[in-house]
Amino acid sequence: MARLQARREEIETADGQTFAYTSGMISSGRRVDDVTVSPKFAFQYGYAEMRAKVPQGQGLWSAFWRLPVDHQSRPEIDIMEILGHAPDTVEMHLHYNDAAGKKQRQGAEWTSADLSTDWHVFAVDWQPDQVIWYVDVIECWRVTESAAIPAEPMYLIDNLAVGGDWPGAPDAQTPFPSTLLIDYIRVWQR
């Protein structure tokens, strides 16, 4: 089992920046920005799932997503994003560049009971002609627009972030430490 933990602790980075929180991330990408180094694990097309228990709290941001092995920001498949102040909503996104190179994004939300109270399985089935998102084996969203579907190897990322523009800053009620528990991450290919 993996535990990605967010803590209220000041840290100074190598370039002198100071941050009030630390958090965790795991990645199957490469350890360095040198694109000649192979990622630890990447694949093109297949079914990826994660069984996890997400934390609740303002300013927390759990995510399970994919990026291309060339370290570009697009395409990106967000399998699940859950903001700690809205633990009943799974955000699913697909970011890509259209034929003209313009940045595009499609997204959907799936609402359920509070997902922070139990374990759940978040998955995506990525095929050449469609991408399908699931929560606990329930189909939540589907994209079939061929121009939007990534056609290159991608690696997996799972993280627990703190703050930022989207979830906003933590507040006095945000519990620290907070932990994103991961039972497993699995990938199947046809």
C-alpha positions as CSV (number, residue, x, y, z in Angstrom):
1,M,0.0,0.0,0.0
2,A,1.2,3.5,-0.8
3,R,0.5,6.5,1.4
4,L,0.8,10.0,-0.2
5,Q,0.8,12.4,2.7
6,A,0.2,16.2,2.8
7,R,1.7,17.9,5.8
8,R,1.8,21.5,7.1
9,E,5.5,22.0,7.2
10,E,7.7,24.7,5.7
11,I,10.2,23.6,3.1
12,E,12.7,25.6,1.1
13,T,13.5,24.3,-2.4
14,A,17.0,24.2,-4.0
15,D,16.2,27.5,-5.8
16,G,15.3,29.3,-2.6
17,Q,11.5,29.2,-2.8
18,T,9.7,28.5,0.4
19,F,6.4,26.6,0.7
20,A,4.2,26.0,3.7
21,Y,3.2,22.4,2.8
22,T,4.7,19.2,1.5
23,S,2.8,16.5,-0.3
24,G,3.4,13.3,-2.3
25,M,3.5,11.9,-5.8
26,I,4.4,8.7,-7.5
27,S,5.1,8.5,-11.2
28,S,6.0,5.8,-13.8
29,G,7.8,8.4,-15.9
30,R,11.5,9.0,-16.0
31,R,13.5,10.3,-13.0
32,V,15.1,13.1,-15.0
33,D,14.0,15.6,-17.7
34,D,16.4,14.0,-20.2
35,V,14.0,12.5,-22.8
36,T,16.7,10.1,-24.0
37,V,16.2,8.2,-20.7
38,S,13.3,5.7,-20.9
39,P,10.4,6.1,-18.5
40,K,10.1,3.5,-15.8
41,F,6.7,2.4,-17.3
42,A,4.7,3.8,-20.2
43,F,2.2,2.3,-22.6
44,Q,-0.1,3.2,-25.5
45,Y,-3.7,2.1,-25.1
46,G,-5.0,-0.1,-22.3
47,Y,-7.0,-0.2,-19.2
48,A,-5.5,1.5,-16.0
49,E,-7.1,1.5,-12.6
50,M,-6.3,2.6,-9.1
51,R,-8.0,1.6,-5.9
52,A,-7.7,4.4,-3.4
53,K,-9.2,6.2,-0.5
54,V,-9.1,10.0,-0.9
55,P,-8.8,12.6,1.9
56,Q,-11.3,15.3,2.6
57,G,-10.4,19.0,3.4
58,Q,-10.3,22.4,1.8
59,G,-7.2,22.8,-0.4
60,L,-6.5,19.1,-0.9
61,W,-6.3,17.8,-4.5
62,S,-6.1,14.1,-5.2
63,A,-5.3,13.0,-8.8
64,F,-4.6,10.0,-11.0
65,W,-3.5,11.0,-14.5
66,R,-1.4,10.4,-17.6
67,L,1.2,12.4,-19.5
68,P,3.1,11.7,-22.7
69,V,6.6,10.3,-22.5
70,D,8.1,13.4,-24.3
71,H,7.2,15.5,-21.2
72,Q,4.9,17.8,-23.1
73,S,1.8,19.1,-21.3
74,R,-0.6,17.6,-23.9
75,P,-2.1,15.2,-24.4
76,E,-3.2,14.6,-20.8
77,I,-5.8,12.1,-19.5
78,D,-7.0,13.0,-16.1
79,I,-8.5,9.7,-14.9
80,M,-9.7,11.3,-11.7
81,E,-9.3,14.5,-9.8
82,I,-11.1,15.0,-6.5
83,L,-10.9,18.3,-4.6
84,G,-11.0,17.9,-0.8
85,H,-13.8,20.4,-0.4
86,A,-16.0,18.4,-2.8
87,P,-15.3,14.7,-2.1
88,D,-18.5,13.7,-3.7
89,T,-17.4,14.8,-7.2
90,V,-14.9,13.1,-9.6
91,E,-13.5,15.4,-12.2
92,M,-12.4,13.7,-15.5
93,H,-10.6,15.6,-18.2
94,L,-8.9,15.1,-21.6
95,H,-6.5,17.8,-22.7
96,Y,-5.1,17.8,-26.2
97,N,-4.0,20.0,-29.1
98,D,-6.3,20.1,-32.2
99,A,-5.0,19.8,-35.8
100,A,-4.1,23.5,-35.8
101,G,-2.1,23.1,-32.6
102,K,-4.6,25.0,-30.4
103,K,-5.0,23.8,-26.8
104,Q,-8.3,22.0,-26.3
105,R,-10.0,20.5,-23.2
106,Q,-13.0,18.3,-22.6
107,G,-14.3,17.4,-19.2
108,A,-17.1,15.8,-17.2
109,E,-18.1,15.5,-13.5
110,W,-19.5,12.4,-11.8
111,T,-21.2,12.9,-8.5
112,S,-21.7,10.3,-5.8
113,A,-21.8,10.0,-2.0
114,D,-18.8,11.3,-0.1
115,L,-15.9,9.3,-1.7
116,S,-13.5,10.0,1.2
117,T,-15.4,7.6,3.5
118,D,-14.4,4.4,1.8
119,W,-12.2,2.8,-0.9
120,H,-13.1,3.3,-4.6
121,V,-11.7,2.1,-7.9
122,F,-11.0,4.8,-10.5
123,A,-10.2,3.6,-14.1
124,V,-9.9,4.6,-17.7
125,D,-10.1,2.4,-20.8
126,W,-8.0,4.1,-23.5
127,Q,-8.3,2.7,-27.0
128,P,-7.6,4.1,-30.5
129,D,-11.2,4.9,-31.0
130,Q,-12.5,5.9,-27.5
131,V,-11.6,6.8,-23.9
132,I,-14.0,5.6,-21.2
133,W,-13.8,6.6,-17.5
134,Y,-15.1,4.4,-14.7
135,V,-15.7,4.7,-10.9
136,D,-16.3,1.4,-9.2
137,V,-17.0,-0.2,-12.6
138,I,-19.7,2.3,-13.4
139,E,-19.1,4.1,-16.7
140,C,-19.0,7.8,-16.0
141,W,-17.9,9.4,-19.3
142,R,-16.8,8.6,-22.8
143,V,-15.0,10.4,-25.6
144,T,-15.1,9.1,-29.1
145,E,-13.8,12.1,-31.1
146,S,-10.8,10.8,-32.8
147,A,-8.9,14.1,-32.9
148,A,-9.1,14.2,-29.0
149,I,-7.8,10.7,-28.4
150,P,-4.1,10.4,-27.6
151,A,-2.1,8.2,-29.9
152,E,1.3,8.1,-28.2
153,P,2.9,6.3,-25.2
154,M,2.0,7.8,-21.8
155,Y,3.1,7.3,-18.2
156,L,1.0,7.3,-15.0
157,I,1.1,9.8,-12.2
158,D,-0.7,9.7,-8.9
159,N,-0.5,12.7,-6.5
160,L,-1.9,14.5,-3.5
161,A,-1.4,18.3,-4.0
162,V,-2.1,21.1,-1.5
163,G,-3.4,24.5,-2.6
164,G,-3.2,26.1,-6.0
165,D,-5.7,28.0,-8.1
166,W,-8.2,25.3,-8.5
167,P,-8.8,23.9,-5.0
168,G,-7.7,27.1,-3.2
169,A,-5.7,27.3,0.0
170,P,-6.3,25.1,3.0
171,D,-8.3,26.6,5.8
172,A,-8.3,26.1,9.6
173,Q,-10.4,23.0,9.3
174,T,-8.2,21.2,6.8
175,P,-6.8,18.2,8.6
176,F,-3.0,17.8,8.6
177,P,-1.5,15.4,8.0
178,S,-3.9,14.2,5.3
179,T,-3.3,11.0,3.4
180,L,-4.2,9.6,0.0
181,L,-4.2,5.8,0.5
182,I,-3.5,3.7,-2.6
183,D,-4.2,0.0,-2.4
184,Y,-3.0,-0.7,-6.0
185,I,-2.5,0.6,-9.5
186,R,-2.9,-1.9,-12.3
187,V,-2.7,-1.8,-16.1
188,W,-4.0,-4.2,-18.7
189,Q,-3.3,-4.2,-22.4
190,R,-5.0,-6.1,-25.2
